[in-house]
Amino acid sequence: MNIIRCGDTLLFRTPPVIAAKAAVGGKKEGEGPLAAAFDELGNDNRFGQSGWEAAEKYLQLRAARLCLQKAQLPEEKVDLALAGDLQAQCTASGYAMRELGVPFAGQFGACSTMAQALGLGAALCAGGGVRNLLAMASSHFCAAERQFRTPLSYGAVRTPTAQWTATAAGCCLLRPEGKGVSVTAATFGRVQDYQIRDINNMGAAMAPAAAATLLRYFADTHSQPQEFDCIYTGDLGQVGSRMLKELLAAEGLLVKNHLDCGCLLFDPETQQVKSGGSGAGCCAAVLCGHILPRLERGSHRRVLFVATGALMSQTTFLQKETIPAVAHLVELGPIRKEES
């Protein structure tokens, strides 16, 4: 068997590879510290579309086509696309796949969607089910605010714990073999609920999920945080990142090599994003534009990518429910060369 299960973690004996990737972002992302990491940036967050929801569909479709263009792979060669977003019923992904015309399985893990799609995609590749698989996720600030909080025209005041949903998309092409960054393991998280009800404090809701998944991964693999060049989370922001370190320290793990995608994407001093970035497209774009290139260059050899998602809906929020969260983890290793 090419897949070994250790607790909640899947280990891939022959690791699948990320053969190509692409990141697309909006206007605010183009004004941030990672602007140069994007393959394409828009000057207008509508991207020439009639509305915010259609703009997000464009984001995801563009990321997929740029990824395939880099790999020189025609669309008809794609065996399956695993894609998700924050819109109700993953409509941005569904409408994008309507145009792409490839086999499609929708994913929803909120902001954890990219890690979920990568982990499932790697398992499908390692198990021999597919040869060319797209793993992708997106989000749009305006669409998310209208759906989960208040329309922008209301001018609602943002609290210090609030995060800014990224207008971005990221797409990876996964293959069972060949040249690319290796996906060596995946841990699928368990839902955690620490009774947080504040929809403007996603970091506090999601930090326990990130801690729980990391602790299970370290127990399953008998590894330690210091063995990795970096542990990337997405998207806890500043508030959630501090909580994560406190939760791990309480379990005896002092993590000094942690970075959060929500803190990397924007400059909180100049861009007024409060606690940082969020959204399914945030960690997807940071992965494709920032993390994977470091592994390709060799400046990183082994990293953990842990994406967290708050699993509430507009309805449960209005019903005063608490906010459950989940975190999925993917271990990424050095670049694999072409087999001779």
VMD Tcl script that draws the C-alpha trace (Angstrom):
set ca {
  {0.00 0.00 0.00}
  {1.24 3.49 -0.88}
  {-0.80 5.03 1.95}
  {-0.11 4.26 5.61}
  {-2.56 5.41 8.26}
  {-1.15 6.45 11.63}
  {-3.95 7.68 13.87}
  {-5.56 10.60 12.07}
  {-2.60 11.03 9.71}
  {-2.07 9.59 6.24}
  {1.56 9.01 5.25}
  {2.40 8.67 1.55}
  {5.24 6.23 0.82}
  {5.63 7.61 -2.69}
  {4.57 11.23 -2.20}
  {2.35 12.86 -4.82}
  {3.67 16.17 -6.14}
  {2.38 19.67 -6.72}
  {3.43 20.04 -10.35}
  {2.14 23.58 -10.91}
  {0.37 26.35 -9.03}
  {-1.14 29.79 -9.57}
  {-2.39 32.64 -7.39}
  {-4.73 35.46 -8.39}
  {-5.63 38.42 -6.17}
  {-7.53 41.66 -5.98}
  {-6.67 45.32 -5.50}
  {-5.90 45.22 -1.77}
  {-3.75 42.10 -2.18}
  {-1.78 44.01 -4.80}
  {-1.05 46.72 -2.24}
  {0.25 44.26 0.36}
  {3.69 42.79 1.11}
  {3.10 39.67 -1.04}
  {2.01 41.52 -4.20}
  {4.94 40.17 -6.23}
  {3.98 36.59 -5.32}
  {0.76 36.68 -7.36}
  {0.56 35.54 -10.97}
  {-2.16 38.10 -11.65}
  {-3.71 41.00 -9.74}
  {-6.83 43.01 -10.47}
  {-7.11 46.79 -10.27}
  {-10.87 46.50 -9.80}
  {-12.32 43.87 -7.46}
  {-15.19 43.26 -9.89}
  {-12.73 41.92 -12.50}
  {-15.03 43.18 -15.21}
  {-17.98 41.15 -13.89}
  {-21.50 42.27 -13.02}
  {-21.26 41.59 -9.26}
  {-19.08 40.38 -6.41}
  {-20.19 36.75 -6.65}
  {-19.45 36.63 -10.37}
  {-16.08 38.25 -9.69}
  {-15.14 35.42 -7.35}
  {-16.09 32.89 -10.00}
  {-13.71 34.70 -12.35}
  {-10.93 34.60 -9.72}
  {-11.16 30.85 -9.36}
  {-11.48 30.16 -13.07}
  {-8.49 32.38 -13.84}
  {-6.32 30.66 -11.22}
  {-7.20 27.24 -12.66}
  {-6.41 28.26 -16.22}
  {-3.13 29.91 -15.26}
  {-2.12 26.77 -13.36}
  {-2.91 24.55 -16.34}
  {-1.12 26.95 -18.66}
  {2.04 26.68 -16.56}
  {1.83 22.89 -16.67}
  {1.07 22.94 -20.40}
  {-1.87 20.67 -19.65}
  {-5.11 20.97 -21.67}
  {-8.33 21.16 -19.66}
  {-9.60 17.87 -21.06}
  {-6.66 16.07 -19.37}
  {-7.85 17.05 -15.87}
  {-9.30 13.98 -14.12}
  {-10.90 15.84 -11.22}
  {-11.13 19.27 -9.61}
  {-11.57 19.63 -5.84}
  {-12.64 23.21 -5.28}
  {-14.45 25.28 -2.68}
  {-15.26 28.80 -1.55}
  {-17.28 30.70 1.07}
  {-20.39 31.43 -0.97}
  {-23.53 29.48 -0.07}
  {-23.45 26.02 -1.65}
  {-19.95 26.75 -3.06}
  {-21.49 28.59 -6.00}
  {-18.28 30.37 -7.04}
  {-16.66 26.96 -7.54}
  {-19.70 25.47 -9.25}
  {-20.00 28.32 -11.71}
  {-16.26 28.26 -12.42}
  {-16.42 24.52 -13.10}
  {-19.40 25.11 -15.39}
  {-16.98 26.93 -17.67}
  {-13.94 24.72 -17.10}
  {-15.94 21.59 -17.90}
  {-13.94 19.04 -15.88}
  {-15.10 16.43 -13.33}
  {-15.82 18.33 -10.12}
  {-16.28 17.49 -6.44}
  {-17.16 20.53 -4.35}
  {-15.39 21.11 -1.04}
  {-16.42 23.10 1.98}
  {-14.19 23.59 4.96}
  {-14.56 27.37 5.17}
  {-11.03 28.82 5.41}
  {-9.60 25.28 5.74}
  {-10.78 24.34 2.23}
  {-7.38 24.52 0.51}
  {-5.71 22.11 2.95}
  {-8.75 19.83 2.78}
  {-8.61 19.75 -1.03}
  {-4.83 19.19 -1.02}
  {-5.04 16.36 1.49}
  {-7.89 14.58 -0.30}
  {-6.24 15.19 -3.67}
  {-2.95 13.73 -2.48}
  {-4.76 10.63 -1.19}
  {-6.52 10.17 -4.54}
  {-3.23 10.54 -6.40}
  {-1.35 8.21 -4.06}
  {-4.15 5.65 -4.30}
  {-4.02 5.60 -8.10}
  {-7.44 7.18 -8.62}
  {-6.31 10.18 -10.69}
  {-3.39 11.38 -12.78}
  {-4.08 15.12 -12.95}
  {-6.04 16.75 -10.13}
  {-6.76 20.42 -9.41}
  {-7.01 21.50 -5.76}
  {-8.26 25.06 -5.39}
  {-10.08 27.57 -3.20}
  {-11.20 31.18 -3.35}
  {-12.86 33.99 -1.40}
  {-14.00 37.56 -2.07}
  {-14.16 40.27 0.59}
  {-17.33 41.93 -0.68}
  {-19.23 38.67 -1.24}
  {-18.26 37.36 2.21}
  {-19.21 40.58 4.03}
  {-22.61 40.64 2.33}
  {-23.25 37.00 3.22}
  {-21.93 36.74 6.78}
  {-21.93 40.24 8.24}
  {-23.37 43.46 6.76}
  {-23.25 44.86 3.21}
  {-20.38 47.28 2.73}
  {-22.73 50.21 2.15}
  {-23.83 49.99 5.80}
  {-20.40 51.22 6.91}
  {-20.28 48.98 9.98}
  {-17.38 49.55 12.40}
  {-14.80 46.74 12.43}
  {-13.60 45.50 15.82}
  {-9.86 45.01 16.63}
  {-10.31 41.21 16.50}
  {-11.93 41.27 13.04}
  {-10.13 39.93 9.97}
  {-10.23 41.01 6.33}
  {-11.46 38.36 3.91}
  {-8.98 38.06 1.04}
  {-10.12 38.62 -2.52}
  {-7.97 35.85 -3.91}
  {-7.76 32.34 -5.30}
  {-5.10 29.67 -5.39}
  {-4.88 26.52 -7.52}
  {-2.49 23.54 -7.44}
  {-2.06 20.74 -9.97}
  {-1.43 17.44 -8.17}
  {0.09 14.36 -9.79}
  {1.08 10.91 -8.43}
  {4.66 11.34 -9.64}
  {7.01 13.57 -11.58}
  {8.68 16.87 -10.75}
  {7.21 19.07 -8.05}
  {6.95 19.81 -4.35}
  {6.16 16.57 -2.53}
  {3.07 16.09 -0.37}
  {4.30 13.64 2.24}
  {1.43 13.49 4.75}
  {-2.05 14.76 5.53}
  {-3.98 14.99 8.79}
  {-7.72 15.61 8.68}
  {-8.92 17.48 11.75}
  {-11.74 16.95 14.20}
  {-14.31 19.66 14.87}
  {-13.59 21.76 17.98}
  {-15.97 24.16 19.71}
  {-14.76 26.44 22.50}
  {-18.11 28.25 22.79}
  {-17.07 31.37 20.83}
  {-20.05 33.34 19.52}
  {-18.40 36.52 18.22}
  {-18.50 36.46 14.42}
  {-15.85 39.18 14.43}
  {-13.35 37.01 16.29}
  {-12.66 34.06 14.01}
  {-9.12 33.70 15.37}
  {-10.39 32.76 18.82}
  {-12.83 30.26 17.33}
  {-10.26 28.58 15.08}
  {-7.08 28.53 17.21}
  {-8.21 25.49 19.27}
  {-8.80 23.53 16.05}
  {-5.30 24.32 14.79}
  {-3.81 23.27 18.13}
  {-5.79 20.03 18.21}
  {-4.74 18.99 14.69}
  {-1.09 19.86 15.27}
  {-1.02 17.88 18.52}
  {-2.55 14.85 16.80}
  {-0.07 15.11 13.91}
  {2.93 15.30 16.26}
  {1.61 12.33 18.27}
  {0.89 10.29 15.12}
  {4.30 10.92 13.52}
  {6.45 11.18 16.68}
  {7.88 14.43 15.35}
  {8.57 17.81 16.99}
  {7.86 21.39 15.82}
  {11.57 22.23 15.51}
  {12.01 19.59 12.80}
  {10.26 21.88 10.31}
  {11.51 25.00 8.59}
  {8.16 26.62 9.25}
  {4.65 25.84 10.46}
  {2.20 27.91 8.43}
  {-1.36 28.38 9.62}
  {-4.23 29.97 7.77}
  {-5.91 32.08 8.77}
  {-5.71 32.79 12.47}
  {-4.61 36.40 12.24}
  {-2.75 38.08 15.07}
  {-5.28 37.22 17.77}
  {-5.59 33.54 16.82}
  {-1.83 33.15 16.34}
  {-1.16 34.30 19.90}
  {-3.82 31.91 21.19}
  {-2.36 29.00 19.22}
  {1.08 29.47 20.78}
  {-0.49 29.68 24.25}
  {-2.52 26.50 23.69}
  {0.52 24.57 22.44}
  {2.69 25.90 25.25}
  {0.14 24.59 27.75}
  {0.76 21.15 26.22}
  {4.53 21.54 26.53}
  {5.26 22.59 22.92}
  {7.14 25.89 22.49}
  {6.68 26.78 18.82}
  {9.11 29.40 17.52}
  {8.82 28.70 13.79}
  {5.16 29.63 13.24}
  {3.83 32.07 10.63}
  {0.21 32.77 9.74}
  {-0.98 33.36 6.17}
  {-3.46 35.95 7.42}
  {-0.58 37.94 8.92}
  {1.62 37.59 5.82}
  {-0.84 38.68 3.14}
  {-1.51 42.21 4.39}
  {0.36 44.94 6.26}
  {-1.78 45.66 9.35}
  {-0.02 49.00 9.92}
  {-0.95 50.51 6.55}
  {-3.88 48.45 5.23}
  {-6.34 48.65 8.14}
  {-7.07 44.92 8.26}
  {-7.27 44.80 12.08}
  {-6.17 41.28 13.14}
  {-5.12 40.23 9.62}
  {-6.42 38.41 6.57}
  {-8.80 35.47 6.31}
  {-10.98 33.63 3.81}
  {-10.52 30.42 1.84}
  {-8.55 32.34 -0.78}
  {-6.08 33.78 1.74}
  {-4.08 30.66 2.61}
  {-4.67 29.25 -0.90}
  {-2.99 32.28 -2.48}
  {-0.21 32.47 0.13}
  {0.48 28.77 -0.38}
  {0.73 29.10 -4.16}
  {2.52 32.44 -4.26}
  {4.77 32.35 -1.20}
  {5.18 28.93 0.45}
  {5.56 26.62 -2.55}
  {8.17 28.84 -4.27}
  {10.30 28.63 -1.12}
  {10.20 24.85 -1.28}
  {11.00 24.95 -5.00}
  {14.02 27.18 -4.39}
  {15.24 25.00 -1.53}
  {15.11 27.72 1.13}
  {12.55 25.47 2.85}
  {12.83 21.68 2.83}
  {10.00 20.64 5.13}
  {6.96 22.65 6.23}
  {3.52 22.12 7.70}
  {0.53 23.85 6.12}
  {-2.39 23.96 8.57}
  {-5.57 25.68 7.38}
  {-8.41 26.41 9.79}
  {-12.09 26.95 9.07}
  {-15.03 28.30 11.07}
  {-18.04 26.13 10.23}
  {-20.94 28.43 11.08}
  {-23.54 29.68 8.58}
  {-25.66 32.83 8.34}
  {-28.54 30.88 9.87}
  {-26.67 29.40 12.85}
  {-25.13 32.79 13.61}
  {-28.58 34.42 13.75}
  {-29.76 31.55 15.97}
  {-27.00 32.48 18.46}
  {-25.19 29.17 17.98}
  {-21.53 28.85 18.91}
  {-18.87 28.69 16.19}
  {-17.33 25.23 15.66}
  {-14.05 25.03 13.76}
  {-11.84 22.48 12.05}
  {-8.21 22.41 10.90}
  {-6.62 20.22 8.25}
  {-2.88 19.73 7.90}
  {-0.64 18.90 4.93}
  {3.07 18.19 5.24}
  {5.09 19.48 2.29}
  {8.59 18.24 1.55}
  {11.44 18.92 -0.87}
  {10.93 19.08 -4.59}
  {10.95 15.73 -6.39}
  {12.80 15.42 -9.67}
  {11.58 13.79 -12.86}
  {11.82 10.01 -12.75}
  {14.30 8.61 -15.26}
}
mol new
graphics top color blue
foreach p $ca { graphics top sphere $p radius 0.5 }
foreach p [lrange $ca 0 end-1] q [lrange $ca 1 end] { graphics top cylinder $p $q radius 0.2 }
display resetview
